[in-house]
Amino acid sequence: MPNCFFLFSDLTLIMAGDNVDPSQFKGLSKHFNSQTIHGRANVTLATYAGIATIYILYKLRPKKKQ
């Protein structure tokens, strides 16, 4: 039975940012894009910040009086 490593050892992976010139982006797409590693990281950080903000606002809202 062949090992999966040997089956896929000759494949070449193309990752984000391999053939992209970052100077082609303008405006918000310069900071939030799916073509560069930094753009993907910024999207991830913005998502985490949004989730954390919603969580904090939910926890800090006034309690209902019974």
N, C-alpha and C positions, 0 to 999 in steps of 0.2 A: 504494500500500500504506500503510495508516494506521499511525501510530506508536502504540505501546502506552501511552505517556504520555497521549495524548489520549483513549484508550479508558477509562482508569481515573481521569481527573482529577476526575470528579464524585463519586467514592466517598468516604464519610466513614469513617475508621478509628476504632474504639473501642479504646483501649488500656487496659491494666490500671490501675486506680486512678481511672478517670474518674468513676464513680458509686458509690464505696465510702466508707463512713464507717469509718475505722480504729478508732474506739472500740467497734465492735461485736465485735471479736475479743478473746478472753480466753485466758489460759494460753499454751501453745506456739503456738497459731494466731495469736497477736498478733505473733510474730516470724517464723514460718514459714507463709506462706500464698501462694496463687497470685492473689490479688486486688489486691495492692498492689505497687508497684515495690520497696519495701524488703523485703517478704516474699519476693519472687522473688530478690532479691539475696542475702538470707540463706540461702535454699535452695541457691543456686549456691555461695556461700562454704563452706557446710557440706559440700557434695559435694566440692569441691576439697580441703578440709582432710582429709576422709576418705581420698581417693585418695592424698594426700601422706603421710598417716600410714601407710597400708598399704605404700607404696613404701619409706619410711624403715625400717619394721620389717623388711621383706624384706631390705633391704641390710645391716642391723645384726645379723641373726641369725648365730649361730655357724657357722663354716665346718666342713664335714665333713672329718675326717681320713682319709687313705687309707692 
